[in-house]
Amino acid sequence: MHTFIAGDNTIIHYRHIAYIILFNYPLVKVKIQQFGLDKKDIEIIRMLAKDCRSSYRGIALALEVTTTTIKLRVQKLIANNIIEKFVTNVNPALFRGNVVCILIVRCRDPNDIAQQLSLFGDLSVQVDCLGGVSAFHIIISDDNKTKKEKRNGKRMEQEMEKKIDSFVRDLRDAQVRNVFINNLVPSRITLNETDIRIMKCLVQEPRMNITNIAKAISYSEKTIQRRLDRMKAHHLFEFTLVPNPCAIRGYIYFGMVISLDKDWYQHIIEYIYLELEQFFLRPPPVTQQEVIILNMYTDNFFDIEKILKKVESLEGVKMVEVFHAIRIKHSQSWLTRELDERLGNKSNTGSILAKIRH
């Protein structure tokens, strides 16, 4: 056992457990991660973050190793909580989402802020960061607007911004650092019941194969593949993962939120891919054109400042916020609710999925 003092904090190490004594706070017990990452692990994470439905064989061919090696490495990444879970993100504009709001807040209790925000919209992601800062990703809808009002896009956007500003000012015990607002473009694709059922399967099990989806919803594999390809072509899905930032040892995981003039979106996104793709832990979502969210990594802390300066210098960029994540909470309760409402009482997908798992 050994002990050292860092400012007001005392950290006692004993048998790979860190007991952190914080000034005026209770004893905190933290298990120390012993699993180190190498370059192949990072490449596997990047490929699964880009498409978590990628087959082990496909990843193995890309990295020139055996399928068994990839399978074992992925199992270790999951067992060591480096990959917390695989997720299927769905474009909120398909449902009632009008606006995505990203709120950067300094606070003592981020969970209390999350509760307050849940009264305003659907909280999909909460990222707790170094320095008592948290980032919240909120999906906001306005179901009370008439079709005529919704056609008047500019006026609706201004009213929504006022509504967000009013709510943010009323937040208790929070110092708001930045607010990023992205107005979603309504989706023109029409989904049928089969599409919704496929979607529900993939939200529950992102890596579920076509055969099991077909069994779950009683359609042919050809139909499932055709409908899935159609939805993917319209960028309705993002198959990705949620990493555990604290477990990515040897690398620095950081995020960047970029507010921009949407007329410059294509120019800026092309530059980002050309100059910064090597730092992507996962590619930015393609459904937002006023805000770009980057999930990045590096093994050199000073790269972060260089990247920030490059992005800030781009024409069309309004504002950039960098944060160092320590914890990511991803919620899809809003999506499950929307899918269930679309299906009504007609879906027995959940019970069938349980049978397939067993």
N, C-alpha and C positions, 0 to 999 in steps of 0.2 A: 504493500500500500504506500502511495505517496500523495502529498498534498502541496498545492501551490495557491498563491493568492493573486488575483487579477482585479485590481481596483477594489470595489466593494464585494466582490464575489470570491468564495472559497470553493475550489473544486477538489474533491477527494476521489482518487482512483483506487478501486479495489476489485480485483478479479474481473476486469473488462467491464466494470460498471462505474459510471461517473455519477457521483452524488454532488449536485451543484447547490451550494448554499448561497442564495441571492439575498442581498441586503433588504431586510424587512419583508422577505417572502419565505414561504415554507420550503422544506427540503424537496428537491426535485431529483428523481432517479431516471437516468438516461442510459440505455444500453449502447455501448460503443460498437459501431459496425467494424467488422474485421475483413470484409470482402473488398479487395482492391480491383479496380477496373483497368483493363488494358485497351489498346486501340480497337481490337476486334469486338470487344464488348460494346464500346461506344458506337461502332458501325452498326452492330445488331440493333441497338436501341434506336439509332437514327432511322434505320430501315423500317422498323416496326412503328416508330412514331409517324413516319410518312404514310404507311399503310399497315396497320396491325393485322390485316388479313393475309399478309404475305406468307407464303408457305415456307416451311423450314428448308425445303429443297431449293426453292428459288433463292433464298438468302445464302444457302451453302454454295450454290453455283456462283453467285456474285462475289463471295468472299474467298472462293477457291478452297473450301474445307468440306468435310463430310456433313451429311444431314444430321447424323448422330451428334456430332460436335455442336452444331447449332442448337439442337434440341436440348442438350445438356446445359449449354450456356444460358439459354433462355430460362430453363428451370431454376438455375442458380440465381439469375437476376430477379426472378419472382420470389424465390425463397428468401433472399436477402433484402427484400422489400425495396429494391432499386427500381423495379417496375411495380408500381402499386396496383394498377389495373389497366386493362384495355377498355377503350370506350368508343362508342359510335356517336359522333356529334352530328346533329341534323340542323340544317338551315332553319332558324326560327321564323323566317319570313314565310315558310310553308304554312304556318299556323297563324297565331294572332300577333306575332312579334312585329312591331313597327320600328322600334329603336333599340340599339344596344348601347348601354351606358357603362363606361369603365370609370370607376371611382377610386382614386388614390387617396387614402386616409391615414393620418397618424392618430393612433388611439391606444388606450390601455387594454381594452377588451374587444377584440375584433368580432367575437361571437355575438356580443351585444349589438354591434353595428350591423351585423348580418341579420339579426332579428328585426331591427328597425327597417332595413332595406327590403325585407320580405313583405312589408306592408305596402310597398310602392311598386314592386315588380317581382319577377322570378329570378332569384339568385342562382346562377349556373356555376360560377367559379369563384372561390375565395382563395387568394394567395397571401399568406402571411410572410412578411419579409423582415430582413435585418433592420434594426433601429425603430421597432415599434410601428412600422408602416404596413398597411394591408391594401391589397388591390381587389376590388370587387367587380365582377362581370354580371351585369343585370340586364335581363330582357324585359322591355316595357311595351305594353300594348295599350291601345285606347279603343275599346270596343264600343264606346258611346258615340263615336263619330259616324255621321251618315256617309253614304257613298259619295254624295256631292262634296262634302267637306274633305273626304280622303283624296278626291281628285285634285283639290287645291293643295298640292304638295307643299309649296313654300310656306303658306300660312300655317299649315298643320305642323310643319317642322318648328316654326317660331313659337307656336303655342306649347309644343312639347318641351322645348328648351326652357321656356318660362316655368313650366310645371316641374321640371327636374331641378332648376335653380332654386325654386321655392322649397322643395323637399330637402335638398342638400343643406340649405341654410338652417333648417329646423332639426338637423341631426344632433343628438345629445352626445356629449363627451367625445367629440371628434374634431380634429383639425383637418379640414379638407385641403389637400395639396393640389390636386388636379382633377378635372372632370373631362372625359373624352366622350363625345357623342357621335354615334354613327347611325344615320337613317338607313334602314334596310330597304332594298329594292324588292317590291312584291314579286313573288314567284309566279310565273305564268304557266307552269306545268300543272296538269290536273292529275291527282292521285286517285286511284280506285281502291276498293277494299283490299284487293290482293297486295297492292303496294304498301298499305298501312300495316298489314299483317307481316309482310317481309321486314318492314322497318322495326316492328315491335320485337321480332326475333333477334335482329341484329343489335338492338339497344340492350337487350338482356344478355346476349352472348355474341360479342363483336366478331369472334373468330369461328362462329358456327358455319359449318360447310353447307354447300348447296343441297346435298342429300338430306341432311337433318332438317333444313328449312322446309324442304318439300314434304317431309314426313309431318312436320309440325303443323303445316297449314293445308295439307292434302291437295297439293298441286304438283304438276310434273316438274322435273328438274329443268327442262328446257324453258318452261314458262318462268320459273324463278330466275334463271340466269338472264333471260331476255329483259324482264322487268327491272332486275338489279342493274344491268348494264345501262338501261335507259336513265335510271335515277342518278347513277354515277356520272353519266355524260352531262347531266344538268347541274352537277356540283351540289347535290342535295345532301351528300354524306361526307363526313371526314372520319376515316377509321384511324384512330391514333391511340396514344397511351398517356397515362398520368405517371410521371416519374416522382421519385422521392428525392428532392434536391439535397437533403442532408446525407444521403447514402451514396451520392456520386463522388466517391473519394478519388482525389487526384485531379479533379476537374472543378471548375467554377461554373455553376448553372446560374444564368441571369436572364431576365426578361426585359423587353423594350417595347413601349407603346408609342406609336408615332401618329400624331394628328396631322392631316394634310389636306390641301385643296384637292378635291376629287378630280378636277380637270388634269392634275399632274400625277394621278395614280399610276398610270401605265409606265410613265417615265421613271418614277421612283421605284416601283416594284421590279422593273427590269434592272435598274442599277443595283438594288439590294441582292438580287439573285446573282448578278455578275460578280459583285465585289465581296459579298458576305455569306454566300451559300456554304462555304467551308465551316462556318460557325453555327449553322442551323442544327439544333437538336431535332426540331421538326419544322416543316415549311409553314409559312403564314397562311391563315385561312383565306380563301378566295372570295368569300361572300361579303366582304366589307371593303368599301372604297374610300371612306373618309378617315378610317383608323386602320393601321397595320400593327398587328401583334406579332412580335418575334420571340421565340423561345430558343435561347442560344447557350453555347458552352464554350469554354476555353481553358487551356492549362496555364495561361499567362494573364494575371490580373490586369496588366497594363494594356492588353488588347481591348478591354472594355472602353477605356477612355478614347482610344483611337477610333473605335467603331462609332461611339457617340458623336465625336467631332465630324466624322464623315457624313453621318446621317443628318446632323443639324445643318450642315453646309448645303444640302440639296435644295434647289429651288422648288417651291411648293410645299415644303415642310413647315408646319406652323409651330409645333411643340413636340419635344421628345422627353419621355420619362424612363429612367432606368431603375430597376429594382432587383435586389438579390433575394430570391425566394428561399424560404426555409421549410415551408409547408404548403401543400396544395390540396384544397378540398373541392372536389368536382361533384356536382349534384345534377341528376337528370329527373328529379321528381316532376318538374314542370312538363317535360317531354312525355313521361309515362302517363301523366294526367291527360295530356292532349291526345295521345294515341288511344287511350281508353275511351275518351269522349267520342272520338271519331268512329270507333268500333261499336260503341254502346255495349250491349250485353251479348253480342254475337261472337265474341272471341273466347275460345278456350285454349289459346296458345300457351298460356302459363302452365296449365296442367299437363299439356303435351310435352312441353320443354322439360318439366320435372321428370317425366317418364323417360325421355331421351337421355337425360343425365345419368339415370340409374340403369 
